[in-house]
Amino acid sequence: MPDNAFNVIATRHGTEAQRAELADRIIRNAPQPGVHACAVPDLVLVRADEPSQPLACVYHPSLCVVVQGRKQAMLGEDLYHYDPLHYLVVSMSVPVTGRVIEASPERPYLCLRIDIDTQAVAELATQLASSPPPAQENGRALYLARTDASLLDAILRLVRLLDTPDEAPVLAPLALREIHYRVLSGELGARLQALCHVDGAAQRIARAIELLKARYAEPLRIEQIAAAAHMSPSTLHQRFKTATAMTPLQFQKQLRLQEARRLMLMEGVEAAAAAHRVGYESPSQFSREYRRLFGAPPRREVQAALQNGAAMA
């Protein structure tokens, strides 16, 4: 057998063993379906025992690695499938519609989410011997890359710290730093590095998004958002829509509806009160727009979500 063929087989067996160990550790630390925070900083475990209905939610800058099962995310009209062979990078906060498409009680969907530390990325970028070629800053805020053994190895060392939480404060930052390095030095390195360009388009759009997140309940004009991003209104409109598949004001509307849903699900707030708290003056307009996004009027959709245990998973 040629050496290169032997190496391919050995690598395949190695990654399968890594995924098997990761699956075992996630199941032990996430015994029930849902989203599970961890003692290890910046790490969240996700489990689903059955396929889910499409659910609108907000993805924040993160690295999403599927260990078992499959999921899809839709941003605008673009569909992203991620599975044990591919990881998803979220470069800035965006409202998406996601659903688990492969899961069962015997083989649950298992995923881990790691927050992206842009400061760590910037520091690592300056230390790379050769920087990746400049990225085109006109792409979507989501992108996929193929998972490899070196990235899985660093992730596995991070997840192992769940069994030794006393060591996590010291060792987790080292593992997280290597994970950022593996992504930065991989095929998506240029896309990730674009986030660190202080005056780059990606950073300007990120500033606009932060303003919308902080002031989602307030009436905002496109000129205010453009000023925060140091762009003209027309340039902001074009580049924002390219990155997020929606205009800034459509983005704000989705943030309002997402927060209203959270208030109703997690805090038991009535629909009219939730609508008012997120900036709606008209309950009927709120109900129409909520139904358009989530597929049912507020009260009915929230009751169905609670019955299905799908509140925030």
KOLGUSE-916391 format. One record per residue: residue in one letter; x, y, z of N, C-alpha, C in turn. Coordinates in steps of 0.02 Angstrom, whole numbers, padded with zeros to 5 digits, always signed. Atoms other than C-alpha are relative to their C-alpha. Example, Ala and Ser with C-alpha at 12.3 -4.5 7.8 and 13.67 -1.06 7.14 Angstrom:
BEGIN
A+00045-00059+00000+00615-00225+00390+00045+00060+00000;S-00042-00059-00003+00684-00053+00357-00039+00055+00037;
This chain:
BEGIN
M+00042-00059+00000+00000+00000+00000+00044+00062+00000;P-00039-00061+00002+00071+00171-00047-00004+00037+00067;D-00001-00036-00063+00123+00280+00099-00057+00050+00007;N+00051-00052-00005-00001+00417+00056-00069-00031+00014;A+00064+00033-00013-00147+00293+00054-00003-00024+00072;F-00002+00022-00070-00092+00223+00222-00013+00060+00047;N+00009-00060-00041-00085+00400+00293-00073+00023+00000;V+00070-00020+00004-00261+00438+00231-00043-00045+00045;I+00038+00047-00041-00330+00281+00315+00013+00012+00074;A-00017-00013-00069-00237+00317+00476-00033+00064+00025;T+00032-00063-00019-00302+00495+00478-00075-00009+00010;R+00072+00012-00005-00480+00435+00447-00017-00035+00065;H+00012+00036-00063-00470+00312+00592+00011+00046+00060;G-00014-00046-00055-00395+00447+00702-00058+00048+00012;T+00055-00047-00008-00535+00572+00669-00063-00035+00024;E+00058+00038-00024-00667+00437+00695+00006-00013+00075;A-00010+00011-00072-00591+00397+00866-00010+00065+00038;Q+00010-00065-00032-00588+00583+00908-00074+00016+00007;R+00071-00015-00002-00771+00603+00863-00036-00046+00049;A+00032+00047-00047-00819+00447+00961+00011+00023+00072;E-00014-00023-00068-00734+00515+01117-00039+00065+00014;L+00038-00062-00009-00812+00687+01091-00074-00014+00012;A+00071+00017-00008-00985+00609+01071-00013-00027+00070;D+00008+00028-00067-00964+00510+01232+00002+00055+00053;R-00007-00052-00051-00909+00662+01330-00058+00050-00003;I+00057-00046+00005-01048+00774+01262-00062-00033+00029;I+00059+00034-00027-01181+00644+01303+00002-00002+00076;R-00005+00003-00073-01115+00628+01481-00013+00069+00031;N+00008-00067-00028-01115+00817+01505-00064+00035-00024;A+00065-00026+00023-01278+00849+01411-00048-00059-00004;P+00041+00061-00001-01389+00703+01466-00070+00009-00028;Q+00066-00015+00026-01549+00790+01407+00005+00046-00060;P-00001-00047+00057-01594+00881+01246-00001+00072+00024;G+00000-00071-00017-01562+01067+01249+00069+00030-00009;V-00063-00037+00003-01424+01196+01260+00029+00003+00070;H-00030+00009-00066-01302+01167+01403+00063+00044+00007;A-00060-00038-00017-01182+01296+01474+00048-00045+00039;C-00051+00043-00030-01019+01225+01542+00043+00040+00049;A-00049-00032-00044-00891+01259+01678+00059+00026-00041;V-00054-00024+00044-00766+01279+01535-00023+00063-00035;P+00022-00063+00029-00775+01460+01476-00006-00003-00076;D+00010-00008+00073-00839+01502+01301-00020-00064-00035;L+00019+00063+00030-00900+01323+01274-00073-00015+00019;V+00070+00019-00011-01083+01271+01253-00012-00065-00037;L+00017+00065+00030-01148+01095+01217-00073+00000-00020;V+00068+00003+00026-01304+01063+01113-00017-00072-00016;R+00023+00068+00014-01404+00902+01104-00073+00002-00022;A+00069+00010+00022-01562+00853+01011-00011-00074-00014;D+00013+00072+00009-01641+00680+01012-00047-00014-00058;E+00043+00009+00059-01753+00709+00860+00006+00061-00045;P-00001-00059+00044-01762+00821+00707-00047+00053+00026;S+00040-00055-00025-01833+00992+00743-00034+00038-00057;Q+00031-00045+00047-01948+01114+00656+00046+00061-00010;P-00040-00060+00009-01866+01269+00580-00015+00051+00056;L+00008-00048-00054-01837+01397+00718+00045+00061-00012;A-00038-00062+00008-01785+01578+00697+00037+00015+00065;C-00040-00015-00058-01644+01626+00815+00058+00044-00021;V-00057-00042+00015-01490+01736+00827+00064-00039+00013;Y-00066+00030-00008-01318+01662+00797+00050+00055+00015;H-00051-00049-00019-01175+01755+00881+00069-00025-00024;P-00066+00021+00026-00990+01752+00827+00025-00062+00037;S-00017+00064-00031-00940+01572+00858+00023-00050-00052;L-00021+00058+00039-00870+01410+00793-00046-00058+00020;C+00047+00053-00014-01001+01271+00781+00025-00065-00030;V-00027+00064+00023-00935+01093+00770-00049-00056+00016;V+00046+00056-00009-01056+00949+00743+00041-00063+00009;V-00034+00063-00014-00998+00785+00818-00041-00058-00025;Q+00045+00055+00020-01150+00679+00773-00065+00032-00025;G+00061-00027+00028-01304+00710+00666+00014+00056-00050;R-00008-00055+00048-01336+00855+00547-00049+00056+00016;K+00042-00058-00009-01408+01030+00554+00005+00045-00061;Q-00004-00049+00053-01450+01165+00429-00019+00068+00027;A+00016-00069-00018-01455+01353+00445-00014+00038-00064;M+00017-00040+00058-01537+01473+00325+00009+00074+00016;L-00011-00072-00006-01478+01652+00306-00023+00030-00066;G+00030-00022+00063-01587+01740+00179-00022-00060-00040;E+00016+00058+00042-01601+01617+00036+00058-00051-00002;D-00058+00044-00001-01432+01535+00072-00009-00054+00054;L+00009+00057-00045-01437+01362+00152+00069-00030+00016;Y-00064+00027-00023-01290+01294+00255-00014-00066+00036;H+00004+00064-00033-01277+01110+00301+00066-00014+00036;Y-00061+00019-00035-01153+01065+00437-00010-00065+00037;D+00002+00069-00021-01112+00892+00495+00069-00018+00029;P-00065+00016-00029-00965+00794+00571+00060+00013-00046;L-00055-00014+00046-00862+00832+00415+00013+00075-00009;H-00006-00072+00012-00890+01021+00413-00020+00039+00062;Y+00018-00044-00054-00890+01157+00543-00024+00066-00028;L+00029-00064+00020-00983+01322+00536+00033+00056+00039;V-00026-00060-00032-00904+01490+00572-00052+00056-00008;V+00045-00058+00000-01018+01635+00620+00043+00060+00016;S-00048-00054-00008-00919+01794+00596-00030+00061+00033;M+00033-00056-00034-01048+01918+00664-00071-00020+00017;S+00067+00019-00023-01217+01913+00751-00050+00008-00058;V+00049-00002+00054-01354+01870+00625-00061-00042+00020;P+00059+00041-00009-01535+01811+00638-00005-00052-00056;V+00004+00054+00048-01551+01643+00551-00059-00045+00018;T+00048+00053-00014-01675+01500+00538+00037-00066-00002;G-00038+00062-00005-01600+01337+00597-00045-00059+00018;R+00036+00061-00021-01661+01159+00615+00045-00060-00004;V-00035+00064+00000-01589+00990+00659-00035-00045-00050;I+00031+00042+00052-01616+00872+00513+00019-00074+00007;E-00016+00070-00011-01535+00712+00577+00015-00011+00074;A-00009+00014-00071-01555+00650+00756-00050-00054+00021;S+00044+00051-00027-01631+00507+00854+00022-00013+00072;P-00021+00016-00068-01632+00447+01036+00062-00045+00003;E-00057+00045+00002-01507+00312+00987+00064+00036-00022;R-00057-00039+00024-01393+00434+00894-00021+00074-00002;P+00022-00070-00003-01433+00611+00953+00045+00047-00039;Y-00040-00055+00028-01378+00768+00867+00042+00030+00056;L-00047-00027-00050-01224+00829+00962+00043+00053-00033;C-00038-00056+00028-01140+00995+00934+00032+00038+00058;L-00030-00046-00049-01022+01109+01028+00011+00067-00034;R-00007-00068+00024-01014+01296+01009+00054+00036+00040;I-00056-00035-00032-00858+01398+01047-00002+00073-00022;D+00002-00071+00016-00865+01587+01056+00066+00021-00033;I-00059-00027+00033-00745+01677+00940+00025+00062+00038;D-00032-00056-00035-00625+01794+01030+00039+00040-00052;T-00033-00039+00054-00581+01929+00902+00067+00028+00023;Q-00065-00025-00024-00441+01995+01013+00053-00054-00006;A-00047+00055+00007-00360+01823+01016+00017-00011-00074;V-00012+00008+00072-00380+01811+00827+00049+00054-00024;A-00044-00055+00021-00297+01982+00804+00072-00012+00023;E-00067+00013-00026-00150+01933+00916+00033-00057-00039;L-00028+00057+00036-00126+01767+00827+00018+00019-00072;A-00012-00019+00070-00137+01847+00655+00067+00035-00007;T-00065-00035+00004+00015+01955+00694+00058-00048+00008;Q-00054+00048-00013+00114+01799+00742+00008-00052-00056;L-00005+00048+00054+00078+01696+00587+00059+00017-00045;A-00059-00011+00042+00234+01673+00483-00019+00031-00068;S+00024-00028+00064+00136+01708+00325-00075+00009+00005;S+00071-00014-00005-00032+01793+00327-00036-00028-00060;P+00039+00023+00057-00170+01720+00219-00015+00058-00046;P+00015-00054+00047-00215+01818+00063-00062+00039+00025;P+00056-00040-00023-00337+01961+00095-00066-00030-00023;A+00065+00027+00017-00517+01905+00099-00043+00053-00032;Q+00049-00046+00026-00654+01983-00004-00051+00012+00057;E+00042-00016-00057-00758+02073+00126-00072+00012-00021;N+00068-00009+00023-00921+02056+00034-00039-00065+00003;G+00034+00064-00005-00972+01881+00085-00049-00001+00058;R+00047+00010-00054-01103+01814+00204+00036-00006+00067;A-00027+00005-00067-01078+01811+00392+00007-00072+00023;L-00008+00071-00015-01088+01620+00391+00042-00032-00054;Y-00036+00039+00049-00967+01502+00307+00023-00066+00029;L-00017+00069-00018-00916+01320+00310+00070-00018-00020;A-00066+00027+00018-00749+01231+00312+00002-00073+00021;R-00006+00071-00016-00694+01050+00321+00038-00009+00066;T-00031+00014-00065-00652+00985+00494+00059-00047-00010;D-00058+00044+00006-00479+00908+00512+00022-00025+00069;A-00021+00034-00062-00388+00803+00643+00033+00049+00049;S-00034-00046-00045-00283+00946+00712-00049+00044+00038;L+00052-00040-00033-00436+01053+00749-00038-00043+00050;L+00035+00044-00047-00527+00905+00827+00041-00016+00061;D-00044+00014-00056-00376+00868+00935-00002+00056+00052;A+00002-00057-00046-00377+01043+01009-00068+00005+00034;I+00068-00002-00029-00566+01037+01034-00008-00055+00053;L+00006+00056-00047-00552+00868+01120+00035+00017+00066;R-00034-00018-00062-00425+00935+01244-00040+00051+00040;L+00043-00048-00035-00544+01078+01284-00058-00036+00034;V+00057+00035-00028-00691+00960+01311+00020-00045+00057;R-00024+00042-00055-00588+00844+01421+00002+00038+00066;L-00004-00040-00061-00574+00988+01544-00066+00001+00037;L+00064+00005-00035-00758+00961+01585+00005-00049+00059;D-00010+00048-00054-00697+00816+01692+00047+00025+00055;T-00047-00028-00049-00568+00924+01781-00011+00076+00003;P+00016-00071+00001-00653+01093+01808+00050+00044+00038;D-00049-00039-00037-00519+01147+01932+00059+00021-00045;E-00055-00016+00045-00393+01144+01789-00021+00047-00056;A+00024-00038+00057-00504+01237+01666+00024+00072-00002;P-00022-00070+00004-00456+01415+01717+00071+00008-00028;V-00069-00004+00024-00274+01377+01676+00007-00028-00070;L-00012+00036+00062-00285+01255+01531-00048+00018-00056;A+00049-00016+00053-00444+01310+01439+00025+00056-00046;P-00024-00053+00045-00366+01473+01375+00052-00024-00050;L-00050+00027+00046-00223+01372+01299-00033-00039-00056;A+00035+00039+00052-00340+01253+01209-00040+00046-00046;L+00038-00047+00041-00451+01397+01151+00046+00038-00048;R-00048-00035+00043-00299+01488+01084+00020-00043-00059;E-00018+00044+00055-00249+01336+00983-00058-00009-00049;I+00058+00007+00044-00426+01316+00916-00005+00060-00046;H+00001-00060+00042-00424+01496+00856+00056-00002-00051;Y-00057+00004+00047-00253+01465+00779-00016-00048-00057;R+00015+00050+00052-00312+01309+00686-00049+00027-00051;V+00048-00030+00047-00459+01403+00612+00033+00056-00040;L-00032-00056+00033-00355+01556+00572+00051-00022-00053;S-00051+00024+00048-00219+01454+00484-00030-00048-00051;G+00033+00045+00047-00347+01349+00389-00028+00037-00060;E+00026-00027+00063-00446+01379+00231-00043+00062+00008;L+00041-00059-00012-00556+01511+00313+00038+00055+00037;G-00039-00048-00039-00413+01607+00393-00008+00071-00023;A+00007-00068+00025-00429+01758+00280-00067+00030+00019;R+00067-00024-00018-00616+01771+00316-00001+00021+00073;L+00000-00015-00072-00586+01765+00503+00044+00061+00015;Q-00046-00056-00012-00441+01886+00495-00031+00066-00020;A+00032-00062+00022-00550+02013+00405-00038+00034+00057;L+00035-00029-00057-00645+02036+00568+00045+00045+00042;C-00047-00036-00043-00488+02108+00647+00027+00064-00033;H-00022-00061+00033-00457+02244+00519-00041+00058+00028;V+00035-00051-00039-00500+02396+00624-00046+00042-00044;D+00041-00043+00043-00565+02497+00477-00026-00038-00061;G+00024+00040+00055-00617+02352+00366-00076-00002-00002;A+00073+00002+00009-00792+02325+00298-00033-00046+00052;A+00029+00047-00048-00823+02175+00411-00006+00031+00070;Q+00001-00032-00066-00777+02273+00567-00052+00056+00003;R+00049-00054+00001-00887+02419+00514-00071-00028+00004;I+00067+00031-00004-01037+02306+00486-00011-00028+00070;A+00006+00026-00068-01002+02224+00654-00018+00057+00049;R+00017-00056-00043-01010+02397+00735-00074+00019-00008;A+00070-00015+00012-01178+02429+00653-00045-00051+00035;I+00038+00053-00032-01241+02262+00718-00001+00010+00076;E-00002-00011-00073-01184+02302+00895-00046+00058+00020;L+00046-00054-00014-01279+02466+00888-00073-00024-00002;L+00068+00025+00006-01436+02377+00830-00017-00046+00059;K+00012+00043-00057-01418+02247+00968-00011+00040+00064;A+00005-00040-00061-01395+02380+01102-00064+00042+00001;R+00056-00047+00002-01539+02490+01042-00057-00026-00043;Y+00050+00031+00044-01657+02368+00957-00070+00026+00013;A+00068-00022-00017-01810+02437+01049-00013+00072-00016;E+00007-00071+00015-01779+02616+00994-00012+00011-00075;P+00005-00017+00071-01832+02696+00831+00067+00027-00025;L-00065-00020+00027-01672+02712+00729-00007+00016-00074;R-00001-00017+00070-01642+02795+00563+00064-00028-00032;I-00057+00029+00034-01524+02724+00433+00060+00045+00005;E-00055-00048-00006-01419+02883+00447+00038-00009+00066;Q-00033+00011-00065-01385+02848+00632+00043-00063-00002;I-00036+00063+00003-01332+02670+00597+00062+00008-00045;A-00056-00011+00046-01222+02724+00451+00055+00041+00034;A-00050-00041-00034-01136+02855+00559+00040-00043+00049;A-00036+00044-00047-01093+02722+00690+00049-00045-00036;A-00043+00044+00039-01018+02614+00553+00050+00038-00043;H-00045-00041+00041-00925+02760+00470-00007-00018-00073;M+00016+00014+00070-01011+02724+00305-00055+00048-00022;S+00058-00036+00026-01129+02817+00192-00061-00046+00006;P+00059+00043-00005-01309+02756+00208-00007-00050-00057;S+00007+00046+00056-01306+02681+00034+00050-00058+00003;T-00051+00053-00006-01142+02587+00063-00018-00047+00057;L+00020+00043-00056-01202+02524+00232-00056-00046-00021;H+00058+00040+00021-01366+02465+00157+00023-00059-00043;Q-00022+00052+00047-01277+02368+00019+00042-00053+00036;R-00045+00048-00031-01140+02289+00126-00033-00037+00058;F+00037+00033-00054-01254+02253+00273-00044-00056-00028;K+00044+00051+00030-01375+02160+00160+00040-00058-00028;T-00042+00054+00026-01233+02064+00080+00021-00047+00056;A-00025+00041-00056-01169+02004+00250-00056-00037+00035;T+00053+00029-00043-01336+01970+00335-00062-00022-00038;A+00058+00017+00042-01459+01946+00190-00062+00040+00018;M+00057-00043-00016-01568+02086+00260+00026+00071+00009;T-00019-00069-00011-01569+02274+00278+00008+00012+00075;P-00006-00013-00071-01522+02354+00445-00066+00004+00037;L+00064-00006-00034-01703+02393+00486-00037-00067+00002;Q+00027+00068-00003-01759+02216+00441+00036-00040+00055;F-00040+00032-00053-01619+02155+00555-00026+00020+00068;Q+00026-00024-00064-01683+02265+00696-00068-00032+00015;K+00066+00031-00011-01859+02196+00672+00007-00071+00024;Q-00009+00069-00022-01797+02018+00689+00027-00003+00072;L-00023-00002-00069-01702+02063+00848-00057+00013+00048;R+00058-00015-00042-01862+02137+00920-00043-00062+00009;L+00043+00058-00004-01963+01983+00879+00033-00057+00039;Q-00036+00052-00038-01829+01865+00946-00003+00015+00075;E+00001-00018-00071-01822+01961+01111-00071-00007+00028;A+00069+00009-00023-02012+01964+01124-00015-00073+00013;R+00010+00072-00009-02015+01776+01101+00034-00025+00063;R-00036+00021-00060-01883+01754+01236-00038+00022+00063;L+00037-00025-00058-01983+01863+01356-00061-00042+00014;M+00060+00040-00009-02140+01761+01327+00017-00071+00023;L-00018+00069-00016-02053+01592+01336+00033-00007+00068;M-00042+00009-00059-01930+01619+01476-00024+00038+00061;E+00022-00041-00057-02013+01753+01583-00075+00003+00007;G+00073+00002-00006-02198+01721+01551-00034+00066-00012;V+00030-00066+00014-02230+01898+01488-00056-00008-00052;E+00055+00002+00049-02396+01922+01398+00021+00032-00066;A-00020-00022+00067-02388+01956+01211-00001+00076-00006;A+00005-00073+00007-02448+02137+01221+00056+00035+00038;A-00053-00031-00040-02324+02179+01359+00068-00011-00033;A-00064+00014+00033-02181+02093+01267+00008+00044-00062;A-00003-00042+00059-02224+02189+01108+00020+00071+00019;H-00015-00068-00021-02219+02354+01201+00072+00006+00023;R-00068-00003-00026-02054+02313+01287+00053-00001-00054;V-00050+00002+00054-01966+02279+01122-00009+00055-00052;G+00005-00058+00043-02028+02438+01040-00059+00004-00046;Y+00059-00002+00043-02193+02397+00955-00053+00044+00033;E+00056-00041-00024-02332+02527+00973-00067-00032-00018;S+00062+00031+00023-02462+02423+00881+00002-00075+00014;P+00003+00073-00012-02505+02249+00952-00019-00039-00062;S+00020+00037+00060-02587+02201+00788+00058-00006-00049;Q-00059+00004+00043-02429+02244+00690+00049-00051+00028;F-00044+00050-00032-02327+02143+00815-00023-00071-00015;S+00027+00067+00012-02443+01993+00795+00011-00022-00072;R-00009+00017+00071-02434+02001+00605+00073-00018-00015;E-00070+00012+00015-02245+02013+00600+00027-00061+00037;Y-00019+00061-00037-02224+01879+00734-00022-00062-00038;R+00025+00059+00037-02332+01759+00635+00039-00010-00064;R-00038+00006+00062-02236+01797+00476+00068-00033+00013;L-00067+00027-00015-02070+01752+00561-00004-00070+00030;F+00001+00063-00038-02120+01608+00676-00055-00049-00023;G+00048+00046+00029-02267+01535+00579-00066-00006+00035;A+00063+00003-00037-02406+01562+00707-00004+00063+00043;P+00007-00058-00045-02478+01702+00816+00038-00012+00065;P-00044+00006-00059-02378+01737+00975-00023-00052+00051;R+00021+00045-00053-02484+01645+01103+00001-00073-00022;R+00002+00070+00024-02509+01489+00997+00070-00027-00011;E-00068+00024+00013-02327+01479+00943+00038-00014+00064;V-00035+00009-00064-02262+01499+01121-00026-00062+00036;Q+00028+00060-00032-02382+01367+01188+00027-00064-00033;A-00026+00058+00035-02325+01245+01053+00074-00011+00016;A-00071+00007-00015-02141+01281+01089+00009-00028+00070;L-00005+00025-00069-02167+01251+01276-00019-00074+00003;Q+00021+00071-00001-02259+01087+01243+00053-00045-00031;N-00051+00040+00033-02119+01028+01128+00067+00005+00033;G-00064-00009-00034-01982+01082+01248+00052+00032-00044;A-00046-00028+00049-01905+01183+01107+00012+00075+00012;A-00002-00072-00013-01897+01351+01194+00060+00035-00030;M-00060-00036+00023-01717+01400+01159+00051-00048-00030;A-00049+00050+00022-01635+01240+01094+00018+00008-00073;
